[in-house]
Amino acid sequence: MIVIDATNLISGRMATWVAKQALLGEEINIVNCESAVITGKKKSVLTRYREKYEIGDALKGPYFPKMADRFIRRMVRGMLPYKQKKGIDAYKRVMCYLGVPIEFNDKKLETIKSADVSNSRVLSYITVGDICKNLKK
């Protein structure tokens, strides 16, 4: 079982790594999902997600959850073959949490060095928690 701290990790890069590990059979828990980041200018990122959210329908899509943990889990699902048996099984092995739950306090939290925002050339970014707060308005 792998416990990943999503603080200051670029969410797309983290999601691809998580999807690959889940397909290989690893059980993955992602904590601090609200602290994961999406790179780009804050205003343009918020506008893009707001427009997609407003035209979307929960049944027809595009659908963006309003909670950060579900937002990240949905992002991981997009990188899995979720309509096939192997993708369904892999998706069940991925769990996301807001903050750090009590059962993971004594576990060692890992990070993904290749997904860290300090490795990115883009200096501007916004957290997933801020995007979700903006979608709730």
RAURQUI-V587245 format. One record per residue. SS is DSSP state (helix for helix, strand for strand, loop for the rest). PHI is phi in radians with two decimals (none if undefined). OMEGA is omega in radians with two decimals (NA if undefined). Layout:
ss=SS phi=PHI omega=OMEGA
ss=SS phi=PHI omega=OMEGA
This chain:
ss=loop phi=none omega=-3.13
ss=strand phi=-1.93 omega=3.07
ss=strand phi=-1.99 omega=-3.07
ss=strand phi=-1.89 omega=3.02
ss=strand phi=-1.58 omega=-3.04
ss=loop phi=-1.46 omega=-3.11
ss=loop phi=-1.07 omega=3.12
ss=loop phi=1.05 omega=3.03
ss=strand phi=-1.78 omega=3.09
ss=strand phi=-1.22 omega=-2.93
ss=helix phi=-1.11 omega=-3.14
ss=helix phi=-1.17 omega=3.12
ss=helix phi=-1.17 omega=3.09
ss=helix phi=-1.13 omega=-3.10
ss=helix phi=-1.13 omega=3.12
ss=helix phi=-1.15 omega=3.12
ss=helix phi=-1.11 omega=-3.14
ss=helix phi=-1.11 omega=-3.13
ss=helix phi=-1.08 omega=3.13
ss=helix phi=-1.10 omega=-3.13
ss=helix phi=-1.17 omega=3.12
ss=helix phi=-1.15 omega=3.09
ss=helix phi=-1.16 omega=3.10
ss=loop phi=-1.41 omega=3.06
ss=loop phi=1.86 omega=3.14
ss=loop phi=-1.36 omega=3.01
ss=loop phi=-1.64 omega=-3.00
ss=strand phi=-2.16 omega=3.05
ss=strand phi=-2.08 omega=3.14
ss=strand phi=-1.92 omega=3.12
ss=strand phi=-1.93 omega=-3.11
ss=loop phi=1.02 omega=-3.11
ss=helix phi=-1.09 omega=-3.13
ss=helix phi=-1.20 omega=-3.13
ss=helix phi=-1.71 omega=3.05
ss=loop phi=-1.19 omega=-3.05
ss=strand phi=-2.11 omega=2.97
ss=strand phi=-2.13 omega=-3.07
ss=strand phi=-1.40 omega=-3.13
ss=loop phi=2.25 omega=3.12
ss=loop phi=-1.19 omega=-3.02
ss=helix phi=-0.97 omega=-3.08
ss=helix phi=-1.15 omega=-3.10
ss=helix phi=-1.24 omega=3.12
ss=helix phi=-1.16 omega=3.12
ss=helix phi=-1.10 omega=3.13
ss=helix phi=-1.10 omega=-3.12
ss=helix phi=-1.06 omega=-3.13
ss=helix phi=-1.23 omega=3.11
ss=helix phi=-1.12 omega=3.13
ss=helix phi=-1.12 omega=3.12
ss=helix phi=-1.12 omega=-3.13
ss=helix phi=-1.18 omega=-3.07
ss=helix phi=-1.23 omega=3.13
ss=helix phi=-1.47 omega=-3.04
ss=loop phi=-1.41 omega=3.08
ss=loop phi=-2.34 omega=-3.08
ss=loop phi=-1.04 omega=-3.12
ss=loop phi=-1.61 omega=-3.06
ss=loop phi=-1.87 omega=3.10
ss=loop phi=1.56 omega=-0.17
ss=loop phi=-1.20 omega=-3.06
ss=loop phi=-2.02 omega=3.08
ss=loop phi=-2.16 omega=3.10
ss=loop phi=-1.10 omega=-3.12
ss=loop phi=-1.60 omega=3.12
ss=loop phi=-1.83 omega=-3.01
ss=helix phi=-1.08 omega=-3.13
ss=helix phi=-1.17 omega=3.10
ss=helix phi=-1.25 omega=3.09
ss=helix phi=-1.07 omega=3.14
ss=helix phi=-1.19 omega=-3.14
ss=helix phi=-1.11 omega=3.09
ss=helix phi=-1.14 omega=3.11
ss=helix phi=-1.14 omega=3.09
ss=helix phi=-1.14 omega=3.14
ss=helix phi=-1.04 omega=3.12
ss=loop phi=-1.14 omega=-3.13
ss=loop phi=-1.78 omega=3.09
ss=loop phi=-1.99 omega=3.01
ss=loop phi=-1.36 omega=-2.90
ss=loop phi=-1.24 omega=3.07
ss=loop phi=-1.67 omega=3.09
ss=loop phi=-1.77 omega=-3.11
ss=helix phi=-1.02 omega=-3.12
ss=helix phi=-1.15 omega=3.10
ss=helix phi=-1.24 omega=3.09
ss=helix phi=-1.11 omega=3.13
ss=helix phi=-1.14 omega=3.13
ss=helix phi=-1.15 omega=-3.13
ss=helix phi=-1.13 omega=3.11
ss=helix phi=-1.21 omega=-3.14
ss=loop phi=-1.49 omega=-3.12
ss=strand phi=-1.85 omega=3.08
ss=strand phi=-2.27 omega=-3.12
ss=strand phi=-2.13 omega=-3.08
ss=loop phi=-2.40 omega=2.95
ss=loop phi=-1.48 omega=-3.09
ss=loop phi=1.19 omega=3.12
ss=loop phi=-2.04 omega=3.10
ss=loop phi=-1.12 omega=-3.08
ss=helix phi=-1.05 omega=-3.08
ss=helix phi=-1.21 omega=3.13
ss=helix phi=-1.85 omega=3.14
ss=loop phi=-1.12 omega=-3.11
ss=loop phi=-1.57 omega=3.14
ss=loop phi=-1.45 omega=3.08
ss=loop phi=-1.44 omega=3.13
ss=loop phi=-1.48 omega=3.14
ss=strand phi=-1.73 omega=3.05
ss=loop phi=-2.34 omega=3.13
ss=loop phi=-1.93 omega=-3.05
ss=helix phi=-1.10 omega=-3.12
ss=helix phi=-1.25 omega=-3.11
ss=helix phi=-1.76 omega=-3.10
ss=strand phi=-1.21 omega=-3.08
ss=helix phi=-1.21 omega=3.12
ss=helix phi=-1.21 omega=3.09
ss=helix phi=-1.46 omega=-3.07
ss=loop phi=-1.46 omega=3.08
ss=loop phi=-1.38 omega=-3.12
ss=loop phi=-1.36 omega=-3.09
ss=loop phi=-1.54 omega=-3.10
ss=loop phi=-1.74 omega=3.13
ss=strand phi=-2.75 omega=3.12
ss=strand phi=-2.40 omega=-3.13
ss=strand phi=-1.40 omega=3.12
ss=helix phi=-1.13 omega=3.09
ss=helix phi=-1.05 omega=3.10
ss=helix phi=-1.18 omega=3.10
ss=helix phi=-1.12 omega=-3.13
ss=helix phi=-1.14 omega=3.07
ss=helix phi=-1.08 omega=-3.14
ss=helix phi=-1.21 omega=3.12
ss=helix phi=-1.24 omega=-3.10
ss=helix phi=-1.28 omega=-3.10
ss=loop phi=-1.14 omega=NA
